[in-house]
Amino acid sequence: MPRYHTLGNIPPKRHTVFKDDNGNFFYEELFGTVGFDGMSTLLYHTQRPTQVKKILRSYDVAPKIAVDKNMKSISLKGFKLLPDEDYLKSRVPVLVNNDCQISLASPSESLKDYFYKNTDSDELIFVHQGSGKLRSMLGNIDFGYGDYLVIPRGMIYQIDFDTAKNRLFIVESKSPVYTPKGYRNWFGQHLEHSPFCERDLHPPSELETHNEKGDFLVKVKKQDTIHEYIYAAHPFSVVGWDGYNFPYKFSIHDFEPITGRVHLPPPIHQTFESAGFVICSFVPRLYDYHPEAIPAPYNHSNIDSDEVLYYVDGDFMSRNNIEKGQITLHPAGIPHGPHPGAMERSIGKKETQELAVMVDTFKPLMVTEEAMKLADKDYFQSWLDQ
């Protein structure tokens, strides 16, 4: 996130001696992206973060592809996915390409028996159901329904859930995830016409510092493989940090919609961007106010991007028979638009209560075997006149 933040205790000058009251050294670590050219944070540990005692097993978690060259509109019933007690096992990839991996998850227990680090990707976790606390080496963040959790690659974390009923929509990005540059000035500050601002972005506010030694299991994802490391020091050994690279949350309920006299295209809903895709938030809003306006979106051809919609809540006005947790994929190369009757139903309506997350990728998405178990195979025919 292009915004400076600090938490805990740090020395007045970088790369200088820093000790506790008993004369013990704190150990500095640069946590950065894009080599030394991207956003970074300086951490100060009570223990050296490099102490590896053992390397246990490594195992493959690459998605198994069912359709690698998809040209069919697909609908997935996300809530059909069964819960799993283990956080990592609960994460089921459904749509993937070289830039991102889109997964569903229904973890029924907290991630507390081990720590997790994704070195392949930034993670953007949308909380559809459930609440709890994201615990990371840079501090803790409370979360609930409608929160996006943005976790930079390389961040060690755990998650405490308040209940066993949790539904997550997860996007892993091979390039850093940012707020849209169109919303920011040349200093990085959000502009007045941005649909959200810095007050809506919540970094860690509670630093959890541990100074224990022992055996700490960290599962590290690298190149679609999980490697199990035993570290000699607790991963949450940070006494203070400052910089630009840290986890944060943003609630979809804090997105202030942009509206107009006639229908405006999806870029007005943009919330995040990366090199390979954008993420948009569809939230409750007033409809277009031209006296002859058609609130439903016009038919449009996806020539340059695959469109993924994850339906969260409310009545999504351009679709028929939509359920919570449903995913639709409209691939590049073919037009799509409102379902039969949706355009007509929308005329004269004043507002919508829909809530949805959209991912537009710039490269085609492949469909996994697990996704096909959730698929409505007749969805591509749902635009036929009844």
ROPALUM-687159 format. One line per field, with one value per residue (C-alpha): residue in one letter; residue number from 1; y, z, x. Coordinates in steps of 0.02 Angstrom, whole numbers, plus 32768, in hexadecimal, padded with zeros to 4 digits. Layout:
BEGIN
residuo [A / ...] $
num [NUM / ...] $
v [Y / ...] $
w [Z / ...] $
u [X / ...] $
! end
This chain:
BEGIN
residuo [M / P / R / Y / H / T / L / G / N / I / P / P / K / R / H / T / V / F / K / D / D / N / G / N / F / F / Y / E / E / L / F / G / T / V / G / F / D / G / M / S / T / L / L / Y / H / T / Q / R / P / T / Q / V / K / K / I / L / R / S / Y / D / V / A / P / K / I / A / V / D / K / N / M / K / S / I / S / L / K / G / F / K / L / L / P / D / E / D / Y / L / K / S / R / V / P / V / L / V / N / N / D / C / Q / I / S / L / A / S / P / S / E / S / L / K / D / Y / F / Y / K / N / T / D / S / D / E / L / I / F / V / H / Q / G / S / G / K / L / R / S / M / L / G / N / I / D / F / G / Y / G / D / Y / L / V / I / P / R / G / M / I / Y / Q / I / D / F / D / T / A / K / N / R / L / F / I / V / E / S / K / S / P / V / Y / T / P / K / G / Y / R / N / W / F / G / Q / H / L / E / H / S / P / F / C / E / R / D / L / H / P / P / S / E / L / E / T / H / N / E / K / G / D / F / L / V / K / V / K / K / Q / D / T / I / H / E / Y / I / Y / A / A / H / P / F / S / V / V / G / W / D / G / Y / N / F / P / Y / K / F / S / I / H / D / F / E / P / I / T / G / R / V / H / L / P / P / P / I / H / Q / T / F / E / S / A / G / F / V / I / C / S / F / V / P / R / L / Y / D / Y / H / P / E / A / I / P / A / P / Y / N / H / S / N / I / D / S / D / E / V / L / Y / Y / V / D / G / D / F / M / S / R / N / N / I / E / K / G / Q / I / T / L / H / P / A / G / I / P / H / G / P / H / P / G / A / M / E / R / S / I / G / K / K / E / T / Q / E / L / A / V / M / V / D / T / F / K / P / L / M / V / T / E / E / A / M / K / L / A / D / K / D / Y / F / Q / S / W / L / D / Q] $
num [1 / 2 / 3 / 4 / 5 / 6 / 7 / 8 / 9 / 10 / 11 / 12 / 13 / 14 / 15 / 16 / 17 / 18 / 19 / 20 / 21 / 22 / 23 / 24 / 25 / 26 / 27 / 28 / 29 / 30 / 31 / 32 / 33 / 34 / 35 / 36 / 37 / 38 / 39 / 40 / 41 / 42 / 43 / 44 / 45 / 46 / 47 / 48 / 49 / 50 / 51 / 52 / 53 / 54 / 55 / 56 / 57 / 58 / 59 / 60 / 61 / 62 / 63 / 64 / 65 / 66 / 67 / 68 / 69 / 70 / 71 / 72 / 73 / 74 / 75 / 76 / 77 / 78 / 79 / 80 / 81 / 82 / 83 / 84 / 85 / 86 / 87 / 88 / 89 / 90 / 91 / 92 / 93 / 94 / 95 / 96 / 97 / 98 / 99 / 100 / 101 / 102 / 103 / 104 / 105 / 106 / 107 / 108 / 109 / 110 / 111 / 112 / 113 / 114 / 115 / 116 / 117 / 118 / 119 / 120 / 121 / 122 / 123 / 124 / 125 / 126 / 127 / 128 / 129 / 130 / 131 / 132 / 133 / 134 / 135 / 136 / 137 / 138 / 139 / 140 / 141 / 142 / 143 / 144 / 145 / 146 / 147 / 148 / 149 / 150 / 151 / 152 / 153 / 154 / 155 / 156 / 157 / 158 / 159 / 160 / 161 / 162 / 163 / 164 / 165 / 166 / 167 / 168 / 169 / 170 / 171 / 172 / 173 / 174 / 175 / 176 / 177 / 178 / 179 / 180 / 181 / 182 / 183 / 184 / 185 / 186 / 187 / 188 / 189 / 190 / 191 / 192 / 193 / 194 / 195 / 196 / 197 / 198 / 199 / 200 / 201 / 202 / 203 / 204 / 205 / 206 / 207 / 208 / 209 / 210 / 211 / 212 / 213 / 214 / 215 / 216 / 217 / 218 / 219 / 220 / 221 / 222 / 223 / 224 / 225 / 226 / 227 / 228 / 229 / 230 / 231 / 232 / 233 / 234 / 235 / 236 / 237 / 238 / 239 / 240 / 241 / 242 / 243 / 244 / 245 / 246 / 247 / 248 / 249 / 250 / 251 / 252 / 253 / 254 / 255 / 256 / 257 / 258 / 259 / 260 / 261 / 262 / 263 / 264 / 265 / 266 / 267 / 268 / 269 / 270 / 271 / 272 / 273 / 274 / 275 / 276 / 277 / 278 / 279 / 280 / 281 / 282 / 283 / 284 / 285 / 286 / 287 / 288 / 289 / 290 / 291 / 292 / 293 / 294 / 295 / 296 / 297 / 298 / 299 / 300 / 301 / 302 / 303 / 304 / 305 / 306 / 307 / 308 / 309 / 310 / 311 / 312 / 313 / 314 / 315 / 316 / 317 / 318 / 319 / 320 / 321 / 322 / 323 / 324 / 325 / 326 / 327 / 328 / 329 / 330 / 331 / 332 / 333 / 334 / 335 / 336 / 337 / 338 / 339 / 340 / 341 / 342 / 343 / 344 / 345 / 346 / 347 / 348 / 349 / 350 / 351 / 352 / 353 / 354 / 355 / 356 / 357 / 358 / 359 / 360 / 361 / 362 / 363 / 364 / 365 / 366 / 367 / 368 / 369 / 370 / 371 / 372 / 373 / 374 / 375 / 376 / 377 / 378 / 379 / 380 / 381 / 382 / 383 / 384 / 385 / 386] $
v [8000 / 80A8 / 80F0 / 80FD / 80A7 / 807B / 800F / 7FE4 / 801D / 804A / 80A1 / 8158 / 8128 / 8094 / 8010 / 8046 / 7FEE / 7FCD / 7F74 / 7F51 / 7F91 / 7EFC / 7F1B / 7E90 / 7EB4 / 7EC3 / 7E7A / 7EE2 / 7E95 / 7EE9 / 7EA7 / 7EE6 / 7ECB / 7EDD / 7EC4 / 7F63 / 7FCF / 7FAC / 7FCD / 7F92 / 7F8D / 7F83 / 7F08 / 7EF7 / 7E48 / 7E0A / 7D6D / 7D55 / 7D25 / 7CB2 / 7C21 / 7B84 / 7AE3 / 7A67 / 7A5B / 79D6 / 799C / 79FB / 79D7 / 7A14 / 7A81 / 7AB3 / 7ABC / 7A2D / 7A79 / 7A34 / 7AB6 / 7B15 / 7B70 / 7BA2 / 7BFB / 7BD4 / 7C3F / 7BDE / 7BED / 7BA0 / 7B85 / 7BBA / 7B8D / 7AD7 / 7AD1 / 7A6A / 7AB0 / 7A70 / 7A7F / 7AA6 / 7B58 / 7B2C / 7A91 / 7AF7 / 7B68 / 7B22 / 7B74 / 7B84 / 7BFC / 7C1A / 7C67 / 7C9F / 7D42 / 7D09 / 7C79 / 7C8A / 7C18 / 7BF4 / 7BC0 / 7B89 / 7B6E / 7B2E / 7B46 / 7BCC / 7BC5 / 7BB1 / 7B10 / 7B59 / 7BFC / 7C1E / 7C83 / 7C96 / 7CC8 / 7CB5 / 7D36 / 7DC5 / 7D85 / 7DE0 / 7D89 / 7DC0 / 7D8D / 7D57 / 7D01 / 7D00 / 7D72 / 7D6A / 7DAA / 7DA8 / 7D92 / 7DBC / 7DE4 / 7E9C / 7E99 / 7E68 / 7E9F / 7E77 / 7E49 / 7E21 / 7E11 / 7E76 / 7E95 / 7E86 / 7E4D / 7E7D / 7E16 / 7E39 / 7DA6 / 7D65 / 7D99 / 7D14 / 7D07 / 7CA5 / 7CBD / 7CAC / 7C91 / 7CB6 / 7C2A / 7B8D / 7BDB / 7C39 / 7C5C / 7CAF / 7CE8 / 7CEF / 7D3C / 7D1A / 7D95 / 7D73 / 7E30 / 7EAD / 7EE4 / 7FA0 / 801A / 805F / 80E3 / 8143 / 8167 / 81AC / 824B / 824A / 8242 / 81A6 / 81FD / 81CE / 8254 / 82AA / 824E / 81A3 / 812E / 810D / 8160 / 813C / 8141 / 80A6 / 8043 / 7FF0 / 7FB3 / 7F4A / 7FA5 / 7F1E / 7EE0 / 7E32 / 7E19 / 7D6E / 7D4B / 7C8E / 7C0B / 7B5C / 7AFE / 7B69 / 7B1D / 7B95 / 7B57 / 7BB7 / 7BBA / 7BC8 / 7B99 / 7B3F / 7AD5 / 7AD9 / 7AC9 / 7AA6 / 7B02 / 7AF5 / 7B9B / 7BB1 / 7C59 / 7C8F / 7CE5 / 7D71 / 7DB6 / 7E69 / 7EF7 / 7F80 / 7FAA / 8035 / 8042 / 8028 / 7F6A / 7F20 / 7EC7 / 7F2D / 7F1D / 7F7B / 7F5F / 7F52 / 7FB2 / 804A / 8052 / 80ED / 80CA / 813E / 815A / 81BC / 81EB / 8152 / 80AB / 80B8 / 802C / 7FB8 / 8021 / 8092 / 7FFD / 7FDC / 7FBC / 7F6A / 7F4F / 7EE8 / 7ECA / 7E3B / 7E66 / 7EE3 / 7EC7 / 7F27 / 7F38 / 7F40 / 7F8D / 7FCF / 8071 / 80E1 / 80B7 / 812C / 81C3 / 81EF / 81E3 / 8160 / 8107 / 804B / 801C / 7F6D / 7F64 / 7F61 / 7EC6 / 7ECC / 7E62 / 7E2C / 7E3C / 7E5B / 7E0D / 7D7E / 7DBB / 7D63 / 7D97 / 7D58 / 7D79 / 7DA9 / 7DE9 / 7E40 / 7E30 / 7E3D / 7E95 / 7E5D / 7DA2 / 7D22 / 7C9C / 7CD9 / 7C93 / 7CCD / 7C8C / 7C6E / 7C91 / 7CB8 / 7CB7 / 7D13 / 7CF2 / 7D6B / 7D5D / 7D4D / 7DCF / 7DC6 / 7E33 / 7E33 / 7D93 / 7D8F / 7E05 / 7E58 / 7EF4 / 7F0B / 7EEF / 7F72 / 8002 / 8079 / 802E / 80AE / 804A / 7FA2 / 7F47 / 7ED2 / 7EA6 / 7E4F / 7E43 / 7E43 / 7E0B / 7E3B / 7DE1 / 7E16 / 7D62 / 7CCE / 7C69 / 7BAC / 7B49 / 7ACB / 7A1D / 7A57 / 7AE4 / 7A69 / 7A11 / 7AB4 / 7AE1 / 7AFD / 7AB3 / 7B03 / 7BB6 / 7BE5 / 7BCA / 7C3A / 7CCE / 7C70 / 7CB2 / 7C4A] $
w [8000 / 7FD0 / 807F / 810E / 81B2 / 8250 / 82E6 / 8384 / 83AC / 8329 / 8332 / 82FA / 8267 / 81F1 / 81F2 / 829A / 8342 / 839B / 8444 / 84CE / 8580 / 85AE / 8521 / 84AE / 83F4 / 838A / 82DB / 8244 / 81AB / 8107 / 80C9 / 8016 / 7F69 / 7EB5 / 7EEE / 7F49 / 7ED9 / 7F1A / 7FBC / 8056 / 8113 / 8195 / 8223 / 82C9 / 8317 / 83C6 / 8374 / 82CF / 824F / 81F1 / 826C / 820E / 8275 / 81FC / 8150 / 814E / 80BA / 801B / 7FBB / 7F1C / 7F25 / 7E6E / 7E2F / 7DBE / 7D1D / 7CCD / 7C40 / 7C0B / 7B75 / 7BB0 / 7B3D / 7B9A / 7C1A / 7CBE / 7D62 / 7E05 / 7EA1 / 7F21 / 7FBC / 7F84 / 7FBA / 805A / 80F4 / 8129 / 81D4 / 818E / 814B / 80B9 / 8086 / 8088 / 7FFE / 7F58 / 7EB6 / 7E33 / 7DAF / 7D8A / 7D10 / 7D1A / 7D71 / 7DF4 / 7E4A / 7E81 / 7F0E / 7F80 / 8034 / 80C4 / 8158 / 81F2 / 826C / 828C / 8244 / 82E7 / 82DF / 8262 / 820D / 8153 / 80D6 / 801E / 7FC3 / 7F16 / 7F25 / 7F7C / 7FC5 / 7FC1 / 8030 / 8028 / 80C2 / 808C / 812D / 81D6 / 8242 / 82A6 / 82B1 / 8230 / 8293 / 823A / 8261 / 8248 / 82BA / 82C5 / 8268 / 829B / 8208 / 81DF / 8156 / 80BC / 80E5 / 8067 / 80BB / 8052 / 8086 / 802E / 7FEF / 806F / 8103 / 818C / 81D5 / 8231 / 8237 / 82CD / 829E / 8317 / 82D5 / 826B / 81DF / 816E / 80B4 / 805D / 7FA9 / 7F8C / 7EFF / 7EFC / 7E90 / 7E48 / 7E42 / 7ED1 / 7EF4 / 7EFE / 7F0D / 7E5E / 7E25 / 7DD8 / 7E88 / 7EC4 / 7EA3 / 7E7C / 7F37 / 7F4F / 7FAD / 7F7F / 7F1C / 7F50 / 7ECC / 7F00 / 7F3C / 7FDA / 8035 / 80B4 / 8145 / 80FD / 80F5 / 819B / 81BB / 8253 / 82F6 / 8374 / 8373 / 83BD / 83EF / 8422 / 845F / 846B / 8426 / 83FA / 8364 / 82F8 / 825C / 81C8 / 8127 / 8095 / 7FE8 / 7F59 / 7EA2 / 7ECE / 7F4F / 800C / 806B / 8125 / 818A / 8244 / 8285 / 832C / 8353 / 8358 / 82B2 / 830F / 835F / 831C / 839B / 831B / 8263 / 81E6 / 812B / 809F / 8091 / 810C / 8115 / 8122 / 8114 / 80B0 / 80C4 / 8027 / 808B / 808B / 7FCD / 7F99 / 7EEF / 7E5A / 7DFD / 7D64 / 7CF8 / 7C89 / 7CA7 / 7CCE / 7CA5 / 7D23 / 7D3C / 7DB1 / 7E27 / 7E27 / 7ED4 / 7EBA / 7E2A / 7E00 / 7D63 / 7D2B / 7D64 / 7DBB / 7E47 / 7E51 / 7ED9 / 7EAE / 7F42 / 7F6B / 7F09 / 7EB2 / 7DFE / 7D6A / 7D6D / 7CB5 / 7C98 / 7C0F / 7C63 / 7C5B / 7CFF / 7CC5 / 7C6F / 7BB3 / 7B57 / 7B45 / 7AFA / 7B66 / 7AE4 / 7B55 / 7BFC / 7C54 / 7CCD / 7D73 / 7DE5 / 7E97 / 7EDA / 7F91 / 7FBE / 7F81 / 7ED9 / 7E4A / 7DCC / 7D29 / 7D4E / 7D69 / 7DF0 / 7E49 / 7EF4 / 7F7C / 7F5F / 7EA5 / 7E29 / 7D71 / 7CF0 / 7C4B / 7BDF / 7B68 / 7AB3 / 7AC5 / 7AF3 / 7B8E / 7BE2 / 7C47 / 7C50 / 7BF6 / 7C4C / 7CB8 / 7C4C / 7C4A / 7D07 / 7D2B / 7CD2 / 7D50 / 7DE5 / 7E58 / 7EB6 / 7ECD / 7F6A / 7F0D / 7F57 / 7EEB / 7EC7 / 7E14 / 7DD4 / 7D22 / 7CE6 / 7C50 / 7C25 / 7C0E / 7CA8 / 7CB1 / 7D0B / 7D8F / 7DAF / 7E58 / 7E02 / 7D8E / 7E26 / 7E50 / 7D9E / 7D52 / 7CA8 / 7C52 / 7C86 / 7BD9 / 7B94 / 7C13 / 7B9B / 7B28 / 7B1F / 7B8D] $
u [8000 / 804E / 8040 / 80BC / 8092 / 80F1 / 80C9 / 812A / 81DB / 825D / 8307 / 8315 / 8386 / 8381 / 840B / 8451 / 8469 / 83C4 / 83BE / 833F / 834F / 83BD / 8438 / 83F9 / 83FE / 8363 / 837A / 834B / 82F6 / 82C8 / 8221 / 8215 / 81CE / 820D / 82C0 / 82F3 / 8286 / 81D6 / 8179 / 81D5 / 81CE / 8259 / 8239 / 8294 / 8294 / 82BD / 8304 / 835F / 82D8 / 8351 / 835E / 8326 / 8331 / 82E5 / 8296 / 820F / 81A9 / 817D / 80DF / 808D / 7FF0 / 7FE6 / 7F32 / 7EFB / 7EBA / 7E1B / 7E0A / 7EA5 / 7E59 / 7DAE / 7D32 / 7C91 / 7C35 / 7C38 / 7BDB / 7C1A / 7BB1 / 7C32 / 7BCF / 7BD0 / 7C85 / 7C91 / 7CE9 / 7D94 / 7DE6 / 7E92 / 7EA6 / 7F18 / 7EB7 / 7E16 / 7E5A / 7E1E / 7E5D / 7DD4 / 7E19 / 7ED1 / 7F4D / 8002 / 7FD1 / 7F56 / 7F00 / 7E4A / 7E13 / 7D81 / 7D97 / 7D29 / 7D9E / 7D42 / 7DD3 / 7E54 / 7F02 / 7F62 / 7FC8 / 8043 / 8070 / 8059 / 80C0 / 8096 / 8136 / 80E7 / 805D / 8009 / 7F66 / 7EC1 / 7E42 / 7D8C / 7D2A / 7C7C / 7C4C / 7CA2 / 7D09 / 7DA8 / 7E5A / 7EE6 / 7F88 / 802A / 80DF / 80B3 / 801D / 7F66 / 7ECA / 7E17 / 7DA7 / 7CF3 / 7C71 / 7C9D / 7D54 / 7DDF / 7E81 / 7F19 / 7FB1 / 8057 / 80BF / 8139 / 80CD / 80C7 / 8019 / 7F94 / 7ED7 / 7E63 / 7DAD / 7D1F / 7CAF / 7CB6 / 7C4F / 7CC7 / 7CC2 / 7D56 / 7D73 / 7E2F / 7E95 / 7F50 / 7FB3 / 805F / 807D / 8060 / 7FAE / 7F92 / 7F03 / 7EE0 / 7F5D / 7ECC / 7E8E / 7F37 / 7F9A / 8055 / 807D / 8012 / 7F86 / 7ED4 / 7E7A / 7DDA / 7D74 / 7DB5 / 7D2A / 7D91 / 7E21 / 7EAA / 7E2F / 7DDD / 7E80 / 7EAA / 7F5C / 7F8C / 7F6C / 7F9C / 8050 / 8067 / 811D / 8161 / 8212 / 8207 / 827A / 823F / 81FA / 8188 / 813C / 8130 / 80E1 / 812B / 80DC / 8158 / 8138 / 8096 / 80F0 / 80DC / 8181 / 817A / 81FE / 8223 / 8265 / 82BE / 826F / 81B9 / 818C / 8132 / 81D0 / 81C0 / 81C9 / 81AE / 81AC / 8190 / 8177 / 80FB / 80EE / 8071 / 7FC8 / 7F2A / 7E6E / 7DEC / 7D32 / 7CC8 / 7C45 / 7CB9 / 7CBF / 7C5D / 7C0D / 7C1C / 7B78 / 7B3E / 7AA9 / 7AC4 / 7B17 / 7BD1 / 7C4E / 7CA2 / 7D43 / 7CDE / 7CD6 / 7D92 / 7DDB / 7E86 / 7EFE / 7F96 / 7FFC / 7F8B / 7EDA / 7E68 / 7DE9 / 7D45 / 7CC0 / 7C07 / 7BAC / 7AFE / 7AE3 / 7A65 / 7A41 / 7A59 / 79E6 / 79CD / 790F / 792B / 79BE / 79D3 / 7A28 / 7A58 / 7B02 / 7B04 / 7B40 / 7BFB / 7C84 / 7D14 / 7D9C / 7E31 / 7E04 / 7DAC / 7D26 / 7D08 / 7C79 / 7C67 / 7BB7 / 7BB2 / 7B06 / 7A69 / 7A10 / 7A8C / 7A1D / 7A70 / 7A67 / 79DD / 79E1 / 7A7E / 7AAD / 7B24 / 7BD4 / 7BB5 / 7C41 / 7C29 / 7CB4 / 7C99 / 7D33 / 7D85 / 7D50 / 7C93 / 7C0F / 7BA3 / 7B22 / 7A81 / 7A1E / 7975 / 78FD / 7982 / 798F / 78D3 / 78C5 / 7948 / 78EF / 78A2 / 78FE / 794F / 79D2 / 7A27 / 7A60 / 7AD6 / 7B80 / 7C02 / 7CBD / 7CFD / 7DA7 / 7DD5 / 7E72 / 7EDA / 7F08 / 7E93 / 7E63 / 7E70 / 7DE8 / 7E1D / 7DD9 / 7D96 / 7D38 / 7CE1 / 7C98 / 7C3E / 7C0B / 7B60 / 7B88 / 7AF1 / 7B18 / 7B5B / 7AAB / 7A56 / 7A48 / 79D1 / 7920 / 78AD] $
! end
